[in-house]
Amino acid sequence: MKNRLKVLRAENDWSQAELAARLDVSRQAVNAIETGKHDPSLPLAFKLARLFDMPIEEIFDDS
Amino acid sequence: MSDQKQTGDRLRYRMYFWLMDLSLIALLISVGEELFRLATGIKYYGLTGTAELVIGLTLMNLRVFVPLLLVVAKFMRDDYAESLWKRTATVLAYAGAIGPVLFYFYALTGSLFPEGTMLRSIWYAVYSAFYDGGSGTDILDITWMIFLALFVCTFQFLRWRDTR
């Protein structure tokens, strides 16, 4: 699934490690989501949406 | 959530991947060492009893008890590690069903390797692990250890493939 995580992270000037710390996951998890290798669980997707203050569908694109 | 708890969580998640790496290294060393012994016929490396015991116990712990912990320790897995765990479990379910059939065909290939050659020794080492187990306890032990080894290898393979 495509997502805008890398762009959103860059806009906030966060490293993968910083974003991982805010999400309470490993840096590898952030990297895997950014590269589209891992679709996050629903709780983590909601966490991301809250962190970036935007709806889930604006972060992830399943088309 | 407090900073201290978050730091603890992250350390736990990182440790899961570190332990997985160590387990794979221990597995590769053990397999390499077994193949080296088979190929050269060398049984002892001239180590002292204590050194051999320490190295042997360390490798066994990393090969058996650490993977056991990694399979059951859900609290050490974050979202991504949990997903890798589930993908690994799926692969192992297929392997559990298909594996015995493949080994049956493997057993039939023994006649392809002439007696007394290194290839025959390697073939027999694998064959005897599965078909000459002896008592039920042996079979259970071997199945358990192979399952743990396969779990580590599959998990690491999927993790490596995700980085490509």
gemmi code that builds the backbone of each chain (N, CA, C; Angstrom):
import gemmi

chains = {
    "A": [
        ("MET", (0.843, -1.198, 0.000), (0.000, 0.000, 0.000), (0.888, 1.261, 0.000)),
        ("LYS", (0.543, 2.212, -0.883), (1.338, 3.451, -0.948), (1.003, 4.332, 0.251)),
        ("ASN", (1.965, 5.143, 0.640), (1.687, 6.070, 1.741), (2.578, 7.315, 1.628)),
        ("ARG", (2.222, 8.333, 2.407), (2.947, 9.614, 2.352), (3.834, 9.797, 3.579)),
        ("LEU", (4.147, 8.711, 4.212), (4.852, 8.815, 5.494), (6.206, 9.519, 5.374)),
        ("LYS", (6.941, 9.186, 4.338), (8.271, 9.765, 4.174), (8.178, 11.292, 3.995)),
        ("VAL", (7.187, 11.713, 3.202), (6.988, 13.150, 2.950), (6.577, 13.847, 4.252)),
        ("LEU", (5.638, 13.243, 4.955), (5.150, 13.851, 6.210), (6.271, 13.929, 7.245)),
        ("ARG", (7.086, 12.902, 7.267), (8.213, 12.891, 8.208), (9.204, 14.002, 7.857)),
        ("ALA", (9.469, 14.148, 6.555), (10.408, 15.192, 6.111), (9.859, 16.583, 6.436)),
        ("GLU", (8.552, 16.748, 6.258), (7.926, 18.057, 6.558), (8.107, 18.435, 8.030)),
        ("ASN", (8.131, 17.431, 8.873), (8.317, 17.684, 10.309), (9.789, 17.650, 10.714)),
        ("ASP", (10.652, 17.392, 9.728), (12.096, 17.339, 9.961), (12.471, 16.294, 11.031)),
        ("TRP", (11.841, 15.132, 10.928), (12.134, 14.045, 11.866), (12.948, 12.967, 11.154)),
        ("SER", (13.844, 12.358, 11.882), (14.538, 11.182, 11.347), (13.617, 9.970, 11.544)),
        ("GLN", (13.980, 8.852, 10.922), (13.178, 7.629, 11.123), (13.172, 7.233, 12.589)),
        ("ALA", (14.329, 7.431, 13.230), (14.436, 7.052, 14.655), (13.522, 7.929, 15.512)),
        ("GLU", (13.454, 9.228, 15.164), (12.584, 10.139, 15.938), (11.107, 9.774, 15.760)),
        ("LEU", (10.743, 9.469, 14.515), (9.345, 9.084, 14.269), (9.039, 7.765, 14.990)),
        ("ALA", (10.001, 6.837, 14.928), (9.812, 5.548, 15.607), (9.582, 5.757, 17.106)),
        ("ALA", (10.344, 6.697, 17.685), (10.201, 6.976, 19.122), (8.808, 7.537, 19.423)),
        ("ARG", (8.309, 8.412, 18.547), (6.984, 8.994, 18.766), (5.870, 7.957, 18.602)),
        ("LEU", (6.129, 6.956, 17.754), (5.107, 5.925, 17.517), (5.260, 4.731, 18.447)),
        ("ASP", (6.398, 4.711, 19.162), (6.680, 3.596, 20.061), (6.845, 2.277, 19.292)),
        ("VAL", (7.598, 2.364, 18.192), (7.948, 1.159, 17.423), (9.442, 1.223, 17.114)),
        ("SER", (9.968, 0.187, 16.459), (11.386, 0.194, 16.096), (11.601, 1.024, 14.822)),
        ("ARG", (12.833, 1.462, 14.591), (13.139, 2.229, 13.376), (12.890, 1.368, 12.132)),
        ("GLN", (13.133, 0.074, 12.286), (12.892, -0.841, 11.161), (11.426, -0.843, 10.753)),
        ("ALA", (10.553, -0.680, 11.738), (9.118, -0.656, 11.439), (8.788, 0.565, 10.576)),
        ("VAL", (9.346, 1.727, 10.955), (9.107, 2.954, 10.184), (9.642, 2.782, 8.771)),
        ("ASN", (10.841, 2.248, 8.666), (11.455, 2.036, 7.346), (10.593, 1.094, 6.489)),
        ("ALA", (10.108, 0.020, 7.089), (9.307, -0.950, 6.334), (7.983, -0.337, 5.874)),
        ("ILE", (7.398, 0.535, 6.694), (6.139, 1.184, 6.281), (6.429, 2.174, 5.146)),
        ("GLU", (7.483, 2.966, 5.319), (7.820, 3.975, 4.299), (8.088, 3.354, 2.933)),
        ("THR", (8.740, 2.207, 2.936), (9.085, 1.566, 1.657), (7.941, 0.685, 1.133)),
        ("GLY", (6.836, 0.668, 1.850), (5.670, -0.097, 1.396), (5.794, -1.586, 1.618)),
        ("LYS", (6.781, -2.014, 2.407), (6.970, -3.447, 2.652), (6.060, -3.944, 3.778)),
        ("HIS", (5.586, -3.025, 4.582), (4.758, -3.426, 5.721), (3.544, -2.503, 5.828)),
        ("ASP", (2.365, -3.106, 5.837), (1.151, -2.331, 6.083), (0.913, -2.328, 7.591)),
        ("PRO", (0.870, -1.148, 8.196), (0.743, -1.113, 9.657), (-0.601, -1.668, 10.125)),
        ("SER", (-0.627, -2.101, 11.361), (-1.885, -2.567, 11.949), (-2.813, -1.359, 12.101)),
        ("LEU", (-4.085, -1.632, 12.333), (-5.063, -0.542, 12.486), (-4.704, 0.380, 13.664)),
        ("PRO", (-4.329, -0.173, 14.835), (-3.946, 0.732, 15.939), (-2.773, 1.646, 15.583)),
        ("LEU", (-1.793, 1.111, 14.845), (-0.634, 1.944, 14.475), (-1.040, 2.984, 13.427)),
        ("ALA", (-1.924, 2.609, 12.519), (-2.405, 3.568, 11.511), (-3.133, 4.725, 12.203)),
        ("PHE", (-3.931, 4.414, 13.213), (-4.629, 5.474, 13.969), (-3.624, 6.356, 14.717)),
        ("LYS", (-2.587, 5.722, 15.241), (-1.542, 6.467, 15.954), (-0.877, 7.474, 15.003)),
        ("LEU", (-0.606, 7.006, 13.781), (0.006, 7.864, 12.765), (-0.924, 9.023, 12.421)),
        ("ALA", (-2.197, 8.690, 12.254), (-3.176, 9.728, 11.905), (-3.245, 10.788, 12.999)),
        ("ARG", (-3.223, 10.360, 14.245), (-3.275, 11.317, 15.368), (-1.999, 12.145, 15.410)),
        ("LEU", (-0.851, 11.478, 15.168), (0.434, 12.176, 15.236), (0.518, 13.286, 14.178)),
        ("PHE", (0.068, 12.982, 12.977), (0.142, 13.976, 11.891), (-1.145, 14.804, 11.782)),
        ("ASP", (-2.079, 14.500, 12.643), (-3.335, 15.245, 12.716), (-4.045, 15.269, 11.349)),
        ("MET", (-4.204, 14.126, 10.770), (-4.930, 14.032, 9.498), (-5.602, 12.666, 9.391)),
        ("PRO", (-6.633, 12.535, 8.547), (-7.324, 11.241, 8.422), (-6.382, 10.169, 7.851)),
        ("ILE", (-6.678, 8.931, 8.186), (-5.855, 7.806, 7.731), (-5.763, 7.782, 6.191)),
        ("GLU", (-6.892, 8.055, 5.536), (-6.892, 7.958, 4.059), (-6.040, 9.037, 3.398)),
        ("GLU", (-5.654, 10.054, 4.155), (-4.731, 11.065, 3.573), (-3.276, 10.638, 3.732)),
        ("ILE", (-3.051, 9.659, 4.574), (-1.679, 9.135, 4.755), (-1.479, 7.897, 3.867)),
        ("PHE", (-2.495, 7.037, 3.848), (-2.378, 5.785, 3.078), (-3.314, 5.812, 1.864)),
        ("ASP", (-2.840, 5.207, 0.787), (-3.623, 5.163, -0.444), (-3.685, 3.706, -0.914)),
        ("ASP", (-4.891, 3.134, -0.900), (-5.016, 1.720, -1.289), (-5.455, 1.546, -2.744)),
        ("SER", (-5.422, 2.628, -3.507), (-5.877, 2.514, -4.912), (-4.765, 1.939, -5.792)),
    ],
    "B": [
        ("MET", (2.596, 8.768, 27.851), (3.516, 7.692, 28.221), (4.863, 8.286, 28.641)),
        ("SER", (5.440, 7.796, 29.708), (6.687, 8.387, 30.191), (7.852, 8.066, 29.255)),
        ("ASP", (8.856, 8.954, 29.270), (10.038, 8.750, 28.423), (10.740, 7.449, 28.774)),
        ("GLN", (10.755, 7.177, 30.101), (11.461, 5.973, 30.577), (10.811, 4.711, 30.003)),
        ("LYS", (9.467, 4.684, 29.992), (8.763, 3.507, 29.477), (8.989, 3.373, 27.966)),
        ("GLN", (8.929, 4.523, 27.264), (9.149, 4.490, 25.813), (10.540, 3.964, 25.477)),
        ("THR", (11.561, 4.435, 26.246), (12.932, 3.977, 26.020), (13.014, 2.474, 26.255)),
        ("GLY", (12.354, 1.997, 27.301), (12.348, 0.561, 27.612), (11.720, -0.240, 26.496)),
        ("ASP", (10.597, 0.270, 25.944), (9.909, -0.414, 24.845), (10.814, -0.513, 23.623)),
        ("ARG", (11.457, 0.623, 23.301), (12.298, 0.641, 22.095), (13.469, -0.322, 22.246)),
        ("LEU", (14.046, -0.360, 23.443), (15.179, -1.257, 23.697), (14.747, -2.713, 23.513)),
        ("ARG", (13.547, -3.004, 24.020), (12.991, -4.354, 23.900), (12.800, -4.738, 22.440)),
        ("TYR", (12.271, -3.809, 21.661), (12.033, -4.081, 20.238), (13.347, -4.272, 19.490)),
        ("ARG", (14.326, -3.428, 19.832), (15.633, -3.553, 19.176), (16.280, -4.879, 19.546)),
        ("MET", (16.131, -5.218, 20.824), (16.754, -6.453, 21.319), (16.190, -7.680, 20.591)),
        ("TYR", (14.923, -7.627, 20.216), (14.302, -8.741, 19.493), (15.061, -9.011, 18.192)),
        ("PHE", (15.365, -7.934, 17.466), (16.084, -8.094, 16.196), (17.540, -8.494, 16.448)),
        ("TRP", (18.159, -7.942, 17.493), (19.551, -8.314, 17.799), (19.641, -9.805, 18.124)),
        ("LEU", (18.726, -10.274, 18.974), (18.748, -11.692, 19.357), (18.490, -12.586, 18.150)),
        ("MET", (17.628, -12.121, 17.266), (17.354, -12.886, 16.046), (18.632, -12.977, 15.212)),
        ("ASP", (19.384, -11.869, 15.116), (20.654, -11.870, 14.376), (21.642, -12.856, 15.011)),
        ("LEU", (21.750, -12.799, 16.331), (22.690, -13.686, 17.039), (22.325, -15.156, 16.837)),
        ("SER", (21.030, -15.439, 16.864), (20.569, -16.819, 16.666), (20.948, -17.321, 15.284)),
        ("LEU", (20.752, -16.459, 14.293), (21.094, -16.868, 12.924), (22.593, -17.119, 12.805)),
        ("ILE", (23.393, -16.235, 13.417), (24.857, -16.413, 13.366), (25.241, -17.745, 14.029)),
        ("ALA", (24.643, -18.030, 15.195), (24.947, -19.286, 15.900), (24.557, -20.497, 15.059)),
        ("LEU", (23.421, -20.381, 14.370), (22.964, -21.475, 13.495), (23.945, -21.701, 12.359)),
        ("LEU", (24.376, -20.603, 11.735), (25.304, -20.725, 10.607), (26.637, -21.311, 11.062)),
        ("ILE", (27.105, -20.867, 12.240), (28.366, -21.417, 12.770), (28.213, -22.921, 13.014)),
        ("SER", (27.090, -23.312, 13.619), (26.880, -24.725, 13.954), (26.807, -25.593, 12.702)),
        ("VAL", (26.068, -25.115, 11.709), (25.947, -25.883, 10.459), (27.304, -25.937, 9.753)),
        ("GLY", (27.986, -24.786, 9.691), (29.305, -24.732, 9.051), (30.289, -25.651, 9.736)),
        ("GLU", (30.234, -25.664, 11.048), (31.153, -26.502, 11.816), (30.877, -27.988, 11.572)),
        ("GLU", (29.595, -28.346, 11.501), (29.217, -29.736, 11.248), (29.682, -30.164, 9.858)),
        ("LEU", (29.498, -29.281, 8.878), (29.930, -29.603, 7.513), (31.456, -29.718, 7.447)),
        ("PHE", (32.142, -28.838, 8.194), (33.608, -28.877, 8.243), (34.082, -30.206, 8.822)),
        ("ARG", (33.422, -30.633, 9.899), (33.780, -31.924, 10.522), (33.564, -33.074, 9.548)),
        ("LEU", (32.425, -33.026, 8.847), (32.127, -34.096, 7.892), (33.129, -34.115, 6.744)),
        ("ALA", (33.499, -32.918, 6.286), (34.388, -32.824, 5.124), (35.819, -33.216, 5.464)),
        ("THR", (36.277, -32.851, 6.677), (37.688, -33.065, 7.010), (37.916, -34.284, 7.899)),
        ("GLY", (36.868, -34.713, 8.574), (37.036, -35.836, 9.503), (37.624, -35.412, 10.839)),
        ("ILE", (37.905, -34.099, 11.005), (38.457, -33.601, 12.266), (37.344, -33.590, 13.320)),
        ("LYS", (37.596, -34.212, 14.453), (36.557, -34.277, 15.486), (36.830, -33.296, 16.632)),
        ("TYR", (38.096, -33.004, 16.897), (38.440, -32.114, 18.005), (39.353, -31.006, 17.506)),
        ("TYR", (39.174, -29.817, 18.076), (39.972, -28.671, 17.641), (41.121, -28.362, 18.603)),
        ("GLY", (41.351, -29.206, 19.568), (42.424, -28.985, 20.523), (42.091, -27.942, 21.575)),
        ("LEU", (40.799, -27.650, 21.747), (40.395, -26.684, 22.780), (40.400, -27.384, 24.135)),
        ("THR", (40.539, -26.582, 25.195), (40.462, -27.178, 26.534), (39.013, -27.550, 26.796)),
        ("GLY", (38.783, -28.410, 27.768), (37.429, -28.842, 28.104), (36.535, -27.670, 28.439)),
        ("THR", (37.091, -26.697, 29.206), (36.291, -25.537, 29.619), (35.911, -24.684, 28.411)),
        ("ALA", (36.889, -24.423, 27.534), (36.618, -23.587, 26.358), (35.561, -24.246, 25.483)),
        ("GLU", (35.683, -25.544, 25.281), (34.722, -26.261, 24.443), (33.325, -26.214, 25.064)),
        ("LEU", (33.292, -26.344, 26.397), (32.004, -26.319, 27.100), (31.355, -24.941, 26.975)),
        ("VAL", (32.145, -23.880, 27.187), (31.602, -22.518, 27.137), (31.095, -22.202, 25.723)),
        ("ILE", (31.914, -22.532, 24.719), (31.510, -22.257, 23.330), (30.270, -23.081, 22.972)),
        ("GLY", (30.303, -24.348, 23.367), (29.176, -25.241, 23.063), (27.882, -24.777, 23.709)),
        ("LEU", (27.959, -24.382, 24.987), (26.758, -23.928, 25.694), (26.230, -22.622, 25.112)),
        ("THR", (27.166, -21.719, 24.772), (26.751, -20.435, 24.193), (26.017, -20.665, 22.881)),
        ("LEU", (26.608, -21.495, 22.020), (25.970, -21.765, 20.724), (24.617, -22.455, 20.907)),
        ("MET", (24.552, -23.398, 21.856), (23.294, -24.111, 22.071), (22.204, -23.165, 22.569)),
        ("ASN", (22.572, -22.273, 23.489), (21.594, -21.310, 23.999), (21.078, -20.412, 22.885)),
        ("LEU", (22.008, -19.947, 22.037), (21.614, -19.045, 20.951), (20.819, -19.770, 19.871)),
        ("ARG", (21.050, -21.081, 19.755), (20.392, -21.870, 18.717), (19.033, -22.405, 19.159)),
        ("VAL", (18.895, -22.639, 20.445), (17.679, -23.309, 20.918), (16.838, -22.424, 21.854)),
        ("PHE", (17.440, -21.970, 22.951), (16.631, -21.288, 23.952), (16.290, -19.842, 23.577)),
        ("VAL", (17.211, -19.182, 22.881), (16.906, -17.813, 22.432), (15.783, -17.828, 21.383)),
        ("PRO", (15.856, -18.712, 20.356), (14.724, -18.770, 19.419), (13.400, -19.120, 20.108)),
        ("LEU", (13.479, -19.992, 21.115), (12.253, -20.341, 21.858), (11.655, -19.080, 22.485)),
        ("LEU", (12.526, -18.269, 23.092), (12.076, -17.005, 23.685), (11.481, -16.099, 22.604)),
        ("LEU", (12.154, -16.046, 21.446), (11.704, -15.145, 20.376), (10.351, -15.564, 19.803)),
        ("VAL", (10.070, -16.860, 19.840), (8.766, -17.322, 19.344), (7.652, -16.917, 20.304)),
        ("VAL", (7.913, -17.044, 21.606), (6.824, -16.830, 22.570), (6.734, -15.393, 23.107)),
        ("ALA", (7.837, -14.622, 23.001), (7.866, -13.306, 23.657), (7.177, -12.224, 22.824)),
        ("LYS", (5.866, -12.209, 22.878), (5.089, -11.210, 22.124), (5.403, -9.797, 22.599)),
        ("PHE", (5.707, -9.676, 23.904), (5.971, -8.346, 24.472), (7.227, -7.694, 23.871)),
        ("MET", (8.070, -8.507, 23.202), (9.298, -7.948, 22.609), (9.104, -7.541, 21.149)),
        ("ARG", (7.907, -7.786, 20.624), (7.683, -7.511, 19.196), (6.871, -6.236, 19.003)),
        ("ASP", (7.345, -5.380, 18.111), (6.541, -4.209, 17.757), (5.663, -4.588, 16.562)),
        ("ASP", (5.011, -3.601, 15.993), (4.065, -3.843, 14.902), (4.708, -4.609, 13.739)),
        ("TYR", (5.913, -4.192, 13.356), (6.588, -4.800, 12.207), (7.059, -6.221, 12.543)),
        ("ALA", (7.680, -6.397, 13.708), (8.158, -7.722, 14.112), (6.981, -8.700, 14.229)),
        ("GLU", (5.836, -8.202, 14.706), (4.649, -9.049, 14.821), (4.170, -9.485, 13.439)),
        ("SER", (4.244, -8.551, 12.497), (3.844, -8.892, 11.132), (4.805, -9.929, 10.538)),
        ("LEU", (6.118, -9.745, 10.783), (7.098, -10.730, 10.306), (6.848, -12.090, 10.959)),
        ("TRP", (6.518, -12.078, 12.233), (6.232, -13.318, 12.972), (5.065, -14.064, 12.317)),
        ("LYS", (4.014, -13.320, 11.970), (2.834, -13.953, 11.363), (3.153, -14.487, 9.973)),
        ("ARG", (3.951, -13.738, 9.219), (4.330, -14.216, 7.885), (5.196, -15.472, 8.002)),
        ("THR", (6.084, -15.472, 9.015), (6.930, -16.651, 9.250), (6.068, -17.861, 9.614)),
        ("ALA", (5.078, -17.645, 10.476), (4.197, -18.742, 10.895), (3.448, -19.315, 9.696)),
        ("THR", (3.059, -18.446, 8.771), (2.353, -18.905, 7.566), (3.271, -19.802, 6.730)),
        ("VAL", (4.522, -19.350, 6.545), (5.481, -20.145, 5.763), (5.694, -21.503, 6.433)),
        ("LEU", (5.816, -21.503, 7.763), (6.080, -22.752, 8.482), (4.881, -23.702, 8.426)),
        ("ALA", (3.686, -23.147, 8.344), (2.497, -24.006, 8.212), (2.559, -24.768, 6.885)),
        ("TYR", (2.938, -24.060, 5.827), (3.089, -24.721, 4.528), (4.233, -25.742, 4.593)),
        ("ALA", (5.358, -25.322, 5.203), (6.541, -26.196, 5.284), (6.215, -27.467, 6.071)),
        ("GLY", (5.419, -27.321, 7.139), (5.059, -28.473, 7.970), (4.249, -29.495, 7.192)),
        ("ALA", (3.429, -29.002, 6.261), (2.598, -29.906, 5.469), (3.386, -30.527, 4.306)),
        ("ILE", (4.207, -29.706, 3.669), (4.903, -30.164, 2.454), (6.257, -30.815, 2.765)),
        ("GLY", (6.924, -30.332, 3.840), (8.278, -30.784, 4.184), (8.454, -32.289, 4.237)),
        ("PRO", (7.606, -33.023, 4.980), (7.782, -34.480, 5.058), (7.725, -35.163, 3.696)),
        ("VAL", (6.894, -34.651, 2.809), (6.796, -35.239, 1.455), (8.107, -35.015, 0.706)),
        ("LEU", (8.668, -33.797, 0.833), (9.934, -33.494, 0.170), (11.054, -34.376, 0.709)),
        ("PHE", (11.048, -34.611, 2.039), (12.094, -35.459, 2.628), (11.969, -36.916, 2.205)),
        ("TYR", (10.737, -37.326, 1.903), (10.557, -38.687, 1.395), (11.297, -38.814, 0.064)),
        ("PHE", (11.126, -37.808, -0.792), (11.819, -37.841, -2.088), (13.329, -37.690, -1.888)),
        ("TYR", (13.724, -36.902, -0.899), (15.153, -36.735, -0.591), (15.767, -38.094, -0.243)),
        ("ALA", (15.042, -38.883, 0.533), (15.552, -40.194, 0.950), (15.840, -41.080, -0.265)),
        ("LEU", (15.050, -40.903, -1.314), (15.223, -41.729, -2.511), (16.466, -41.347, -3.315)),
        ("THR", (17.031, -40.152, -3.036), (18.178, -39.695, -3.831), (19.515, -40.243, -3.317)),
        ("GLY", (19.489, -41.001, -2.210), (20.728, -41.502, -1.607), (21.606, -42.285, -2.565)),
        ("SER", (20.958, -43.052, -3.448), (21.734, -43.906, -4.371), (22.512, -43.094, -5.405)),
        ("LEU", (22.219, -41.797, -5.508), (22.932, -40.952, -6.483), (24.366, -40.653, -6.021)),
        ("PHE", (24.610, -40.796, -4.706), (25.935, -40.453, -4.168), (26.690, -41.733, -3.807)),
        ("PRO", (27.843, -41.977, -4.440), (28.594, -43.219, -4.158), (29.045, -43.288, -2.694)),
        ("GLU", (29.058, -44.506, -2.156), (29.500, -44.741, -0.773), (30.922, -44.213, -0.585)),
        ("GLY", (31.197, -43.661, 0.598), (32.554, -43.236, 0.930), (32.913, -41.837, 0.449)),
        ("THR", (32.024, -41.167, -0.268), (32.328, -39.797, -0.710), (31.802, -38.792, 0.315)),
        ("MET", (32.321, -37.549, 0.211), (31.899, -36.502, 1.152), (30.415, -36.185, 0.963)),
        ("LEU", (29.983, -36.148, -0.296), (28.571, -35.839, -0.571), (27.646, -36.869, 0.075)),
        ("ARG", (28.094, -38.137, 0.012), (27.295, -39.209, 0.617), (27.200, -38.996, 2.140)),
        ("SER", (28.331, -38.581, 2.752), (28.340, -38.332, 4.206), (27.363, -37.216, 4.562)),
        ("ILE", (27.385, -36.152, 3.762), (26.473, -35.025, 4.037), (25.028, -35.476, 3.844)),
        ("TRP", (24.787, -36.223, 2.758), (23.432, -36.722, 2.498), (22.957, -37.576, 3.687)),
        ("TYR", (23.855, -38.453, 4.156), (23.461, -39.355, 5.236), (23.218, -38.602, 6.545)),
        ("ALA", (24.016, -37.554, 6.776), (23.836, -36.768, 8.016), (22.414, -36.198, 8.069)),
        ("VAL", (21.943, -35.677, 6.950), (20.581, -35.118, 6.897), (19.556, -36.249, 6.993)),
        ("TYR", (19.806, -37.319, 6.240), (18.869, -38.455, 6.217), (18.694, -39.050, 7.613)),
        ("SER", (19.810, -39.297, 8.284), (19.745, -39.959, 9.598), (19.069, -39.067, 10.643)),
        ("ALA", (19.166, -37.753, 10.452), (18.511, -36.845, 11.400), (16.997, -37.017, 11.353)),
        ("PHE", (16.474, -37.388, 10.194), (15.019, -37.489, 10.050), (14.486, -38.917, 10.118)),
        ("TYR", (15.281, -39.884, 9.640), (14.737, -41.234, 9.521), (15.314, -42.241, 10.509)),
        ("ASP", (16.443, -41.915, 11.089), (17.031, -42.848, 12.054), (17.009, -42.255, 13.448)),
        ("GLY", (15.975, -41.530, 13.754), (15.901, -40.836, 15.043), (15.912, -41.763, 16.240)),
        ("GLY", (15.448, -42.982, 16.071), (15.430, -43.899, 17.201), (14.172, -43.716, 18.027)),
        ("SER", (14.344, -43.306, 19.282), (13.181, -43.217, 20.163), (12.318, -42.002, 19.826)),
        ("GLY", (11.105, -42.027, 20.340), (10.185, -40.912, 20.124), (10.734, -39.610, 20.672)),
        ("THR", (11.493, -39.700, 21.765), (12.067, -38.494, 22.376), (13.030, -37.832, 21.402)),
        ("ASP", (13.846, -38.665, 20.723), (14.789, -38.107, 19.740), (14.054, -37.340, 18.652)),
        ("ILE", (13.007, -37.962, 18.151), (12.249, -37.355, 17.052), (11.650, -36.024, 17.506)),
        ("LEU", (11.136, -36.021, 18.739), (10.547, -34.790, 19.281), (11.609, -33.702, 19.404)),
        ("ASP", (12.776, -34.075, 19.946), (13.878, -33.118, 20.106), (14.308, -32.543, 18.759)),
        ("ILE", (14.468, -33.461, 17.800), (14.956, -33.035, 16.476), (13.933, -32.127, 15.805)),
        ("THR", (12.661, -32.526, 15.874), (11.600, -31.717, 15.262), (11.562, -30.327, 15.890)),
        ("TRP", (11.699, -30.303, 17.215), (11.672, -29.036, 17.960), (12.810, -28.127, 17.504)),
        ("MET", (14.018, -28.703, 17.435), (15.184, -27.888, 17.073), (15.114, -27.427, 15.617)),
        ("ILE", (14.622, -28.308, 14.759), (14.500, -27.924, 13.345), (13.442, -26.831, 13.187)),
        ("PHE", (12.359, -26.971, 13.938), (11.313, -25.936, 13.879), (11.889, -24.579, 14.284)),
        ("LEU", (12.656, -24.560, 15.390), (13.228, -23.290, 15.860), (14.221, -22.729, 14.850)),
        ("ALA", (15.030, -23.612, 14.268), (16.010, -23.161, 13.265), (15.295, -22.599, 12.049)),
        ("LEU", (14.238, -23.300, 11.608), (13.480, -22.832, 10.446), (12.803, -21.504, 10.748)),
        ("PHE", (12.340, -21.361, 11.985), (11.673, -20.110, 12.367), (12.647, -18.937, 12.224)),
        ("VAL", (13.845, -19.095, 12.777), (14.847, -18.020, 12.715), (15.232, -17.725, 11.268)),
        ("CYS", (15.504, -18.784, 10.493), (15.936, -18.591, 9.097), (14.843, -17.923, 8.270)),
        ("THR", (13.604, -18.371, 8.440), (12.501, -17.800, 7.656), (12.264, -16.347, 8.041)),
        ("PHE", (12.255, -16.077, 9.343), (12.046, -14.699, 9.831), (13.117, -13.777, 9.253)),
        ("GLN", (14.366, -14.215, 9.318), (15.467, -13.382, 8.832), (15.439, -13.225, 7.321)),
        ("PHE", (15.007, -14.275, 6.628), (14.906, -14.176, 5.171), (13.844, -13.146, 4.783)),
        ("LEU", (12.691, -13.217, 5.438), (11.609, -12.268, 5.123), (12.035, -10.842, 5.464)),
        ("ARG", (12.755, -10.710, 6.571), (13.242, -9.387, 6.988), (14.244, -8.845, 5.962)),
        ("TRP", (15.143, -9.729, 5.510), (16.137, -9.338, 4.518), (15.446, -8.958, 3.213)),
        ("ARG", (14.443, -9.747, 2.801), (13.741, -9.476, 1.548), (13.018, -8.129, 1.595)),
        ("ASP", (12.538, -7.767, 2.765), (11.866, -6.463, 2.915), (12.815, -5.292, 2.696)),
        ("THR", (14.094, -5.518, 2.879), (15.057, -4.421, 2.704), (15.485, -4.276, 1.240)),
        ("ARG", (15.093, -5.243, 0.372), (15.490, -5.162, -1.056), (14.624, -4.158, -1.772)),
    ],
}
model = gemmi.Model(1)
for chain_id, residues in chains.items():
    chain = gemmi.Chain(chain_id)
    for i, (resn, *xyz) in enumerate(residues, 1):
        res = gemmi.Residue()
        res.name, res.seqid = resn, gemmi.SeqId(i, " ")
        for name, pos in zip(("N", "CA", "C"), xyz):
            atom = gemmi.Atom()
            atom.name, atom.element = name, gemmi.Element(name[0])
            atom.pos, atom.b_iso = gemmi.Position(*pos), 0.0
            res.add_atom(atom)
        chain.add_residue(res)
    model.add_chain(chain)
structure = gemmi.Structure()
structure.add_model(model)
structure.setup_entities()
